[in-house]
Amino acid sequence: MVVSAFVQSIRALLAKFGIDAPDIRVEGLTLDSREVNTRLIFVAVKGHERDGRDFIPQAISLGARVILAQTDDINAHGQMEMRDHSVIISLYQLPEMLSALAAAFYDYPAQKMTTVAVTGTNGKTSTVQLITQLKDALGTRSASIGTLGSSVFEGDDTHWVNTPAANTTPDAIRMQYLLAEFVQGEVRHTAFEASSHALVQGRLGTLKTDIAVFTNLTRDHLDYHGTMDDYGSAKRLLLSQPGLNAVVLNANDSESQKWDAQAGSEIERIWIGIEEESDTMSHLYRNNPQVRHCFATNASYHSAGCRFDLSSSWGSATISLPLFGKFNISNVLAAIATLLAEGEQFDDVVKAVNAIVPVPGRMEVFPLSKAANIVVDYAHTPDALEKVLRSAKFHTTGKVWCVFGCGGDRDKGKRPLMGQAAESGADVIVITTDNSRSEDPEAIAQDIMAGLVKREHAISIPDRESAIRHCLAHAAQEDIIVVAGKGHEDYQIIGNNKTNYNERAVVARLQQEYSK
């Protein structure tokens, strides 16, 4: 815990924002009224689902000495009132100033390290993990924040701490807290996932960001953003981060053109791409000496991973990876481009890349000696699932089996598209339960099947382990079984119950069972 190291008076803190407050010593800030004690400021803001101001009485009962409350009245900004032993300070546009407030409280931790923000629909987690792993290999103590949780990178001993709200990008207070904690642990480099929700909600508002990475844009989160245009615009908010000096763009995704057009002239562009996927576009950038780039050519795929020739503005080399899929080549290219933009030496980067280990739950292969190999992946969007299955075909001479489902209480329009993606890339489809939440799993399965042309080629087995066992019992040894949707997650939400379910652990157990 770092909060004890940041004891300060709210008078000095709020003076930075033009507010004259009393001299009350505190040790931290929290948005969760359940965490409140006499040492923490309770920050009451109106959220997407709940209004924190409704929990002010609870915070008072728990002993909060200071409460910062959002007000919609600009004339009430800075006003104070006492309730019991609590002082309530009203702040206009508090959500927008929260990132700056937290940064000031924790002494601007992002200023004391290099920070990299990765956004996009797919590939964020893998790219963040690869950047962090490689930066550590190059001698810089590094950390990451994202879907897996937050942690300083310690190789196999890395201990992930989950975000309380299970968000890809933590809230504005926790982001600054984590960075401050990293600084105290002598971390000098942090890569983090920047979700579209976080960008729209201002969770990263004043967080100094040195490099931004855009992976790709495909359908997701339209239940929140409404349209693809709004979703894309939300991602591009990353270009407004303070301190941004470089952006890594994917030449294989046309959305990158919008990023290029919107980025300021002071921001350096570094283009990445796989040439065989976009020959015209990649050659355009590659043949322009003014444009920095990292491109992959002559990519080949085998049962143990992939290989490609790296052609870049910094040099050329051959790269061999224990990773499956073209999209993982894109993720690696993004990581390479980031490190080179930071000034790492080309030969050192190449050496580190050739020693990469797979990211947990991201196209992670579990070989079985007496049954079909299993691949566990987090793919939960149509584009991601299609790419995972297409990639799997490159790594097997047999059939591709696909086990997947869709989340409940989420974008229903995505479900038939997931079915189409599965049918386009898999020989056999087994629909199972993801996080069905309040919806009937079988109704979700029917929504998925609505996207299939040949519904008779798919079956529904609600229990995930039973679905995997079905594939193992019927697949040939040369086949490959892709289990998609859960990846690194260690839980499943069915109804109102959140139960323990670690798909990687389940598959590892089956690996032992079917290899005897």
VEXDREN-2710 file (C-alpha; in Angstrom, 1 decimal):
% VEXDREN-2710
k/r/px/py/pz
1/MET/0.0/0.0/0.0
2/VAL/1.3/3.4/-0.9
3/VAL/-1.4/5.6/0.6
4/SER/0.5/6.1/3.9
5/ALA/3.4/7.7/1.9
6/PHE/1.0/10.5/0.6
7/VAL/-0.4/11.9/3.8
8/GLN/-1.3/15.5/3.1
9/SER/-3.7/18.3/3.9
10/ILE/-6.7/18.9/1.7
11/ARG/-5.9/22.6/2.0
12/ALA/-2.7/22.1/0.0
13/LEU/-4.4/19.7/-2.4
14/LEU/-7.4/21.8/-3.3
15/ALA/-5.4/25.0/-3.4
16/LYS/-4.0/23.7/-6.7
17/PHE/-7.6/23.9/-8.0
18/GLY/-8.5/27.3/-6.6
19/ILE/-10.4/26.0/-3.6
20/ASP/-9.8/27.3/0.0
21/ALA/-10.3/24.2/2.2
22/PRO/-9.6/23.4/5.8
23/ASP/-6.4/21.8/7.1
24/ILE/-7.5/18.2/7.3
25/ARG/-4.9/15.4/6.9
26/VAL/-5.8/12.5/4.7
27/GLU/-4.1/9.5/3.2
28/GLY/-6.0/8.7/0.0
29/LEU/-9.1/9.0/-2.1
30/THR/-11.8/6.4/-3.0
31/LEU/-14.9/6.2/-5.1
32/ASP/-16.2/3.2/-3.2
33/SER/-18.2/4.2/-0.1
34/ARG/-17.5/0.7/1.3
35/GLU/-13.8/1.5/1.6
36/VAL/-14.4/4.7/3.5
37/ASN/-12.6/5.4/6.8
38/THR/-11.4/8.4/8.7
39/ARG/-8.2/8.6/6.6
40/LEU/-9.7/8.5/3.1
41/ILE/-11.6/11.1/1.1
42/PHE/-14.8/9.8/-0.3
43/VAL/-15.3/11.1/-3.9
44/ALA/-19.0/11.2/-4.8
45/VAL/-19.6/11.4/-8.5
46/LYS/-22.5/10.4/-10.8
47/GLY/-21.5/7.3/-12.7
48/HIS/-22.9/5.5/-15.7
49/GLU/-25.0/3.1/-13.5
50/ARG/-24.9/4.6/-10.0
51/ASP/-24.8/8.0/-8.4
52/GLY/-22.1/8.2/-5.8
53/ARG/-23.9/11.1/-4.1
54/ASP/-26.5/8.6/-2.9
55/PHE/-23.9/7.0/-0.7
56/ILE/-22.8/10.1/1.1
57/PRO/-24.8/9.2/4.2
58/GLN/-23.1/5.8/4.3
59/ALA/-19.7/7.5/4.0
60/ILE/-20.5/9.8/6.9
61/SER/-21.6/6.8/9.0
62/LEU/-18.2/5.2/8.3
63/GLY/-16.3/8.2/9.6
64/ALA/-15.3/10.1/6.4
65/ARG/-13.8/13.4/7.5
66/VAL/-13.8/14.8/3.9
67/ILE/-16.3/14.2/1.1
68/LEU/-15.9/15.7/-2.4
69/ALA/-19.3/15.8/-4.0
70/GLN/-20.1/16.5/-7.7
71/THR/-22.5/19.4/-8.1
72/ASP/-24.4/20.4/-11.3
73/ASP/-24.6/24.0/-10.1
74/ILE/-21.6/26.0/-11.2
75/ASN/-22.4/28.6/-8.5
76/ALA/-22.0/25.9/-5.8
77/HIS/-18.4/25.1/-6.8
78/GLY/-16.2/25.3/-3.8
79/GLN/-19.1/25.5/-1.2
80/MET/-18.7/23.6/2.0
81/GLU/-21.1/22.2/4.6
82/MET/-20.7/20.1/7.8
83/ARG/-22.7/17.0/8.5
84/ASP/-21.8/15.4/11.8
85/HIS/-18.0/15.2/11.7
86/SER/-17.7/15.3/7.9
87/VAL/-17.0/18.3/5.7
88/ILE/-18.7/18.1/2.3
89/ILE/-17.1/20.1/-0.5
90/SER/-19.1/20.7/-3.7
91/LEU/-17.1/20.6/-6.9
92/TYR/-18.5/21.5/-10.4
93/GLN/-17.4/19.1/-13.1
94/LEU/-15.8/16.8/-10.6
95/PRO/-15.6/13.7/-12.9
96/GLU/-13.6/15.8/-15.4
97/MET/-11.2/17.0/-12.8
98/LEU/-10.8/13.6/-11.0
99/SER/-7.8/12.5/-13.0
100/ALA/-6.0/15.8/-12.2
101/LEU/-7.0/15.6/-8.6
102/ALA/-5.7/12.1/-8.2
103/ALA/-2.5/12.9/-10.0
104/ALA/-1.9/15.9/-7.7
105/PHE/-2.6/13.8/-4.6
106/TYR/-0.1/11.0/-5.7
107/ASP/2.5/13.5/-6.8
108/TYR/2.2/13.0/-10.6
109/PRO/3.6/9.5/-10.8
110/ALA/3.4/9.3/-14.6
111/GLN/6.0/12.1/-14.8
112/LYS/8.5/9.7/-13.2
113/MET/8.3/7.0/-15.8
114/THR/7.7/6.2/-19.5
115/THR/4.1/5.3/-20.2
116/VAL/2.5/3.5/-23.2
117/ALA/-1.2/3.4/-23.8
118/VAL/-2.6/0.7/-26.1
119/THR/-6.1/0.9/-27.5
120/GLY/-8.1/-1.0/-30.2
121/THR/-10.8/-3.6/-30.2
122/ASN/-8.5/-6.7/-30.2
123/GLY/-4.9/-7.2/-29.2
124/LYS/-4.7/-4.7/-26.4
125/THR/-3.8/-7.2/-23.7
126/SER/-1.3/-9.1/-25.7
127/THR/0.4/-6.0/-27.0
128/VAL/0.7/-4.5/-23.4
129/GLN/2.1/-7.8/-22.1
130/LEU/4.6/-8.1/-24.9
131/ILE/5.8/-4.5/-24.5
132/THR/6.2/-5.1/-20.8
133/GLN/7.9/-8.4/-21.2
134/LEU/10.3/-7.1/-23.8
135/LYS/11.1/-3.9/-21.9
136/ASP/11.9/-5.9/-18.8
137/ALA/14.2/-8.2/-20.9
138/LEU/16.0/-5.0/-22.1
139/GLY/16.8/-4.1/-18.5
140/THR/14.1/-1.7/-17.4
141/ARG/11.9/-2.5/-14.5
142/SER/8.4/-2.5/-16.0
143/ALA/4.8/-2.9/-15.1
144/SER/1.4/-3.2/-16.9
145/ILE/-2.2/-2.4/-16.2
146/GLY/-5.1/-4.0/-18.1
147/THR/-7.5/-6.9/-18.5
148/LEU/-5.2/-9.3/-16.7
149/GLY/-5.0/-6.9/-13.7
150/SER/-2.0/-4.9/-12.6
151/SER/1.5/-6.0/-11.7
152/VAL/5.2/-5.3/-11.9
153/PHE/6.6/-7.8/-14.4
154/GLU/8.4/-10.7/-12.6
155/GLY/8.4/-13.4/-15.3
156/ASP/6.7/-16.6/-14.2
157/ASP/6.4/-15.1/-10.7
158/THR/4.3/-12.1/-11.8
159/HIS/1.4/-11.7/-9.4
160/TRP/-1.6/-10.1/-11.0
161/VAL/-3.9/-7.9/-8.8
162/ASN/-7.4/-7.6/-10.2
163/THR/-9.1/-4.3/-10.5
164/PRO/-12.0/-4.2/-8.0
165/ALA/-14.5/-3.3/-10.7
166/ALA/-13.0/-5.7/-13.2
167/ASN/-12.5/-2.9/-15.7
168/THR/-9.9/-3.1/-18.5
169/THR/-8.8/0.4/-17.5
170/PRO/-9.2/1.3/-13.7
171/ASP/-10.9/4.4/-12.5
172/ALA/-9.1/7.7/-12.5
173/ILE/-8.1/7.4/-8.9
174/ARG/-6.9/3.9/-9.0
175/MET/-4.8/4.5/-12.2
176/GLN/-2.8/7.2/-10.4
177/TYR/-2.6/5.1/-7.3
178/LEU/-1.2/2.1/-9.2
179/LEU/1.4/4.3/-11.0
180/ALA/2.4/5.8/-7.6
181/GLU/2.8/2.3/-6.2
182/PHE/4.9/1.3/-9.2
183/VAL/7.1/4.4/-8.7
184/GLN/7.8/3.3/-5.1
185/GLY/8.7/-0.1/-6.5
186/GLU/11.3/1.6/-8.8
187/VAL/9.3/0.9/-11.9
188/ARG/10.4/3.1/-14.8
189/HIS/8.1/1.9/-17.6
190/THR/4.3/1.1/-17.6
191/ALA/2.2/-0.1/-20.5
192/PHE/-1.6/0.0/-20.0
193/GLU/-4.8/-0.8/-21.9
194/ALA/-6.9/2.3/-22.7
195/SER/-10.5/1.2/-23.2
196/SER/-13.0/3.2/-25.1
197/HIS/-15.1/3.5/-22.0
198/ALA/-12.2/4.9/-20.0
199/LEU/-11.3/7.4/-22.7
200/VAL/-14.9/8.7/-22.9
201/GLN/-15.3/8.8/-19.1
202/GLY/-12.0/10.7/-18.7
203/ARG/-10.3/8.1/-16.5
204/LEU/-7.0/8.9/-18.2
205/GLY/-7.6/12.7/-18.5
206/THR/-4.4/14.1/-17.2
207/LEU/-2.2/11.0/-17.3
208/LYS/1.0/11.8/-19.1
209/THR/1.3/9.3/-22.0
210/ASP/4.5/9.1/-24.1
211/ILE/3.4/6.7/-26.8
212/ALA/0.0/5.5/-28.0
213/VAL/-0.6/2.3/-29.9
214/PHE/-3.7/1.6/-32.1
215/THR/-4.2/-2.1/-32.9
216/ASN/-7.5/-2.3/-34.9
217/LEU/-11.2/-1.4/-34.8
218/THR/-14.0/-4.0/-35.2
219/ARG/-17.5/-4.2/-33.8
220/ASP/-17.7/-4.2/-30.0
221/HIS/-19.4/-2.2/-27.2
222/LEU/-22.1/-0.7/-29.4
223/ASP/-24.5/-1.2/-26.5
224/TYR/-22.5/1.7/-24.9
225/HIS/-21.3/3.8/-27.9
226/GLY/-24.2/3.3/-30.2
227/THR/-22.4/3.5/-33.6
228/MET/-19.1/2.4/-35.0
229/ASP/-18.3/6.0/-35.8
230/ASP/-18.8/7.0/-32.1
231/TYR/-16.8/3.9/-31.0
232/GLY/-13.9/4.9/-33.3
233/SER/-14.0/8.5/-32.2
234/ALA/-13.8/7.3/-28.6
235/LYS/-10.6/5.4/-29.3
236/ARG/-9.1/8.4/-31.0
237/LEU/-9.5/10.5/-27.8
238/LEU/-6.2/8.9/-26.9
239/LEU/-4.5/11.3/-29.3
240/SER/-5.3/14.1/-26.9
241/GLN/-3.3/12.6/-24.0
242/PRO/-0.9/15.1/-22.5
243/GLY/2.8/14.5/-23.4
244/LEU/2.0/12.3/-26.4
245/ASN/5.0/12.3/-28.8
246/ALA/4.5/9.2/-30.9
247/VAL/1.7/6.9/-32.1
248/VAL/2.0/3.4/-33.6
249/LEU/-0.5/2.7/-36.3
250/ASN/-1.7/-0.5/-38.1
251/ALA/-1.3/-0.1/-41.8
252/ASN/-3.6/-3.2/-42.2
253/ASP/-6.5/-1.4/-40.7
254/SER/-8.1/1.4/-42.6
255/GLU/-9.2/3.1/-39.4
256/SER/-5.5/4.1/-39.0
257/GLN/-6.0/6.7/-41.7
258/LYS/-8.4/8.6/-39.4
259/TRP/-5.8/8.5/-36.6
260/ASP/-3.1/9.8/-39.0
261/ALA/-5.4/12.6/-40.1
262/GLN/-6.3/13.6/-36.6
263/ALA/-2.9/13.4/-34.9
264/GLY/-1.0/16.7/-34.6
265/SER/2.1/17.4/-36.6
266/GLU/4.2/17.2/-33.4
267/ILE/3.3/13.5/-33.0
268/GLU/5.5/11.0/-34.8
269/ARG/3.8/8.2/-36.7
270/ILE/5.3/4.7/-36.8
271/TRP/3.5/2.3/-39.1
272/ILE/3.3/-1.4/-38.7
273/GLY/1.8/-4.1/-40.9
274/ILE/2.0/-7.5/-42.5
275/GLU/2.8/-6.9/-46.1
276/GLU/0.9/-9.9/-47.6
277/GLU/-2.3/-8.6/-46.0
278/SER/-2.0/-5.0/-47.4
279/ASP/0.6/-4.8/-50.1
280/THR/-0.4/-1.5/-51.5
281/MET/-0.7/0.3/-48.2
282/SER/2.5/-1.1/-46.6
283/HIS/4.6/-0.5/-49.7
284/LEU/3.4/3.1/-49.7
285/TYR/4.8/3.7/-46.2
286/ARG/7.8/1.4/-46.6
287/ASN/9.0/3.2/-49.8
288/ASN/8.8/6.6/-48.1
289/PRO/12.0/7.3/-46.2
290/GLN/10.3/10.0/-44.2
291/VAL/7.9/7.5/-42.7
292/ARG/9.1/5.2/-39.9
293/HIS/7.8/1.6/-40.1
294/CYS/8.1/-2.0/-38.9
295/PHE/6.7/-4.5/-41.4
296/ALA/6.6/-8.3/-41.5
297/THR/7.3/-10.2/-44.8
298/ASN/7.5/-13.9/-45.7
299/ALA/5.4/-15.0/-42.7
300/SER/5.2/-18.7/-42.2
301/TYR/3.3/-20.8/-39.7
302/HIS/4.0/-24.2/-38.1
303/SER/2.9/-26.4/-35.2
304/ALA/5.2/-24.6/-32.7
305/GLY/4.5/-21.0/-33.8
306/CYS/5.5/-18.7/-36.6
307/ARG/8.4/-17.0/-38.4
308/PHE/8.7/-13.8/-40.4
309/ASP/11.2/-11.3/-41.8
310/LEU/11.2/-7.9/-40.1
311/SER/11.8/-4.9/-42.3
312/SER/12.0/-1.6/-40.5
313/SER/13.4/1.9/-40.5
314/TRP/15.9/0.7/-37.9
315/GLY/17.1/-2.5/-39.7
316/SER/16.1/-6.0/-40.9
317/ALA/16.1/-9.4/-39.1
318/THR/14.4/-12.7/-39.0
319/ILE/12.0/-13.3/-36.1
320/SER/10.9/-16.7/-34.7
321/LEU/8.0/-16.8/-32.2
322/PRO/6.3/-19.5/-30.1
323/LEU/3.0/-17.7/-30.9
324/PHE/0.0/-18.7/-33.1
325/GLY/-1.7/-16.4/-35.6
326/LYS/-1.1/-13.5/-37.9
327/PHE/-2.6/-11.1/-35.4
328/ASN/0.1/-12.1/-32.9
329/ILE/2.6/-11.0/-35.5
330/SER/0.8/-7.6/-35.6
331/ASN/1.0/-7.5/-31.8
332/VAL/4.7/-8.2/-31.8
333/LEU/5.3/-5.6/-34.5
334/ALA/3.5/-3.0/-32.3
335/ALA/5.7/-3.9/-29.4
336/ILE/8.8/-3.7/-31.5
337/ALA/7.8/-0.3/-32.9
338/THR/7.1/1.0/-29.4
339/LEU/10.5/-0.1/-28.1
340/LEU/12.4/1.4/-31.1
341/ALA/10.4/4.6/-30.7
342/GLU/11.7/4.7/-27.1
343/GLY/15.3/4.6/-28.3
344/GLU/16.1/0.9/-27.7
345/GLN/18.8/-0.6/-29.9
346/PHE/17.5/-2.6/-32.8
347/ASP/19.8/-5.6/-32.3
348/ASP/18.9/-5.7/-28.6
349/VAL/15.2/-5.6/-29.4
350/VAL/15.5/-8.4/-32.0
351/LYS/17.3/-10.6/-29.4
352/ALA/14.6/-10.0/-26.8
353/VAL/11.8/-10.7/-29.3
354/ASN/13.2/-14.0/-30.3
355/ALA/13.0/-15.0/-26.6
356/ILE/9.3/-14.1/-26.1
357/VAL/7.0/-16.4/-24.2
358/PRO/3.2/-16.6/-24.8
359/VAL/0.7/-14.4/-23.0
360/PRO/-1.6/-16.3/-20.7
361/GLY/-5.0/-17.0/-22.3
362/ARG/-4.1/-15.4/-25.6
363/MET/-3.8/-18.0/-28.3
364/GLU/-2.2/-20.2/-25.6
365/VAL/-1.5/-23.8/-26.8
366/PHE/-2.0/-26.8/-24.6
367/PRO/-0.5/-29.8/-26.5
368/LEU/-2.0/-33.2/-25.7
369/SER/0.0/-36.4/-26.5
370/LYS/-3.0/-38.6/-27.1
371/ALA/-5.7/-36.2/-28.3
372/ALA/-6.2/-33.0/-30.3
373/ASN/-4.3/-30.0/-29.1
374/ILE/-6.3/-27.2/-27.4
375/VAL/-5.9/-23.5/-27.9
376/VAL/-7.3/-21.2/-25.2
377/ASP/-8.0/-17.6/-26.3
378/TYR/-10.0/-14.6/-25.1
379/ALA/-11.6/-13.9/-28.5
380/HIS/-15.1/-12.6/-27.8
381/THR/-15.7/-10.4/-30.8
382/PRO/-16.6/-11.5/-34.4
383/ASP/-13.4/-10.2/-35.8
384/ALA/-11.2/-11.7/-33.1
385/LEU/-12.9/-15.1/-33.3
386/GLU/-12.6/-15.1/-37.1
387/LYS/-8.9/-14.3/-36.9
388/VAL/-8.2/-16.9/-34.2
389/LEU/-9.9/-19.7/-36.2
390/ARG/-8.3/-18.6/-39.5
391/SER/-4.9/-18.7/-37.7
392/ALA/-5.6/-22.1/-36.2
393/LYS/-6.0/-23.5/-39.8
394/PHE/-2.4/-22.5/-40.5
395/HIS/-1.2/-24.6/-37.6
396/THR/-2.9/-27.9/-38.3
397/THR/-3.4/-30.4/-41.0
398/GLY/-6.7/-31.6/-39.5
399/LYS/-10.1/-30.0/-38.6
400/VAL/-10.6/-26.9/-36.5
401/TRP/-13.2/-27.3/-33.6
402/CYS/-14.6/-24.2/-32.0
403/VAL/-16.1/-23.9/-28.5
404/PHE/-17.5/-20.5/-27.7
405/GLY/-20.5/-18.5/-26.4
406/CYS/-21.6/-14.9/-25.9
407/GLY/-22.1/-12.8/-22.9
408/GLY/-25.6/-12.0/-21.6
409/ASP/-26.9/-8.4/-21.0
410/ARG/-24.6/-7.2/-23.7
411/ASP/-24.7/-6.3/-27.5
412/LYS/-27.2/-8.8/-28.8
413/GLY/-26.5/-7.8/-32.4
414/LYS/-23.1/-9.3/-32.1
415/ARG/-24.3/-12.8/-31.4
416/PRO/-25.3/-13.9/-35.0
417/LEU/-22.1/-12.3/-36.2
418/MET/-20.2/-14.5/-33.8
419/GLY/-22.0/-17.4/-35.3
420/GLN/-21.0/-16.3/-38.8
421/ALA/-17.4/-15.9/-37.7
422/ALA/-17.3/-19.4/-36.2
423/GLU/-18.9/-21.0/-39.3
424/SER/-16.4/-19.2/-41.6
425/GLY/-13.4/-20.5/-39.7
426/ALA/-14.3/-23.8/-38.0
427/ASP/-15.2/-27.2/-39.2
428/VAL/-17.1/-28.1/-36.1
429/ILE/-19.0/-25.6/-33.8
430/VAL/-19.9/-26.2/-30.2
431/ILE/-21.9/-23.4/-28.6
432/THR/-21.6/-23.1/-24.9
433/THR/-22.2/-20.7/-22.0
434/ASP/-20.0/-17.6/-21.5
435/ASN/-21.1/-15.1/-18.8
436/SER/-24.8/-15.4/-19.4
437/ARG/-25.7/-13.1/-16.5
438/SER/-29.5/-12.6/-16.3
439/GLU/-30.2/-14.2/-19.7
440/ASP/-31.1/-17.8/-20.5
441/PRO/-28.0/-19.5/-21.9
442/GLU/-30.1/-21.4/-24.4
443/ALA/-31.7/-18.2/-25.7
444/ILE/-28.2/-16.8/-26.2
445/ALA/-27.2/-19.9/-28.1
446/GLN/-30.3/-19.5/-30.4
447/ASP/-29.3/-15.9/-31.1
448/ILE/-25.8/-17.2/-32.1
449/MET/-27.3/-20.0/-34.3
450/ALA/-29.4/-17.4/-36.1
451/GLY/-26.2/-16.3/-37.9
452/LEU/-25.4/-19.8/-39.1
453/VAL/-26.2/-21.0/-42.7
454/LYS/-26.0/-24.7/-41.7
455/ARG/-27.4/-24.8/-38.2
456/GLU/-27.3/-28.6/-38.2
457/HIS/-23.5/-28.5/-38.1
458/ALA/-23.6/-26.8/-34.7
459/ILE/-24.6/-28.2/-31.3
460/SER/-25.2/-26.5/-28.0
461/ILE/-23.6/-27.9/-24.8
462/PRO/-24.2/-25.3/-22.0
463/ASP/-21.5/-26.5/-19.6
464/ARG/-18.1/-25.4/-20.8
465/GLU/-16.0/-28.3/-19.5
466/SER/-18.6/-30.7/-21.0
467/ALA/-18.3/-28.9/-24.3
468/ILE/-14.5/-29.3/-24.3
469/ARG/-14.8/-32.9/-23.3
470/HIS/-17.2/-33.5/-26.2
471/CYS/-14.6/-32.1/-28.6
472/LEU/-11.8/-34.3/-27.1
473/ALA/-14.0/-37.4/-27.4
474/HIS/-14.8/-36.8/-31.1
475/ALA/-11.8/-34.9/-32.6
476/ALA/-8.9/-36.7/-34.3
477/GLN/-5.5/-36.3/-32.8
478/GLU/-4.3/-34.1/-35.7
479/ASP/-7.3/-31.7/-35.2
480/ILE/-7.1/-28.5/-33.1
481/ILE/-9.7/-27.4/-30.6
482/VAL/-10.1/-23.6/-30.1
483/VAL/-11.8/-22.7/-26.8
484/ALA/-12.7/-19.0/-27.1
485/GLY/-14.1/-16.3/-24.9
486/LYS/-12.7/-16.8/-21.4
487/GLY/-8.9/-16.7/-21.9
488/HIS/-7.3/-15.6/-18.7
489/GLU/-10.5/-15.1/-16.7
490/ASP/-11.0/-17.2/-13.6
491/TYR/-14.8/-16.8/-13.1
492/GLN/-18.1/-17.3/-14.8
493/ILE/-21.3/-15.3/-14.2
494/ILE/-24.5/-17.2/-14.6
495/GLY/-27.6/-15.5/-13.2
496/ASN/-26.6/-13.5/-10.1
497/ASN/-23.8/-16.0/-9.3
498/LYS/-20.2/-15.4/-9.9
499/THR/-18.5/-18.8/-9.7
500/ASN/-14.9/-20.0/-9.9
501/TYR/-14.1/-21.1/-13.4
502/ASN/-10.5/-21.0/-14.7
503/GLU/-10.5/-22.3/-18.3
504/ARG/-6.7/-22.5/-18.4
505/ALA/-6.7/-24.6/-15.3
506/VAL/-9.5/-26.8/-16.6
507/VAL/-7.7/-27.4/-19.9
508/ALA/-4.4/-28.0/-18.1
509/ARG/-6.2/-30.7/-16.0
510/LEU/-7.7/-32.2/-19.2
511/GLN/-4.2/-32.1/-20.8
512/GLN/-2.9/-34.3/-18.0
513/GLU/-5.9/-36.6/-18.2
514/TYR/-5.8/-37.1/-22.0
515/SER/-2.0/-37.5/-22.1
516/LYS/-1.8/-40.5/-19.9
END
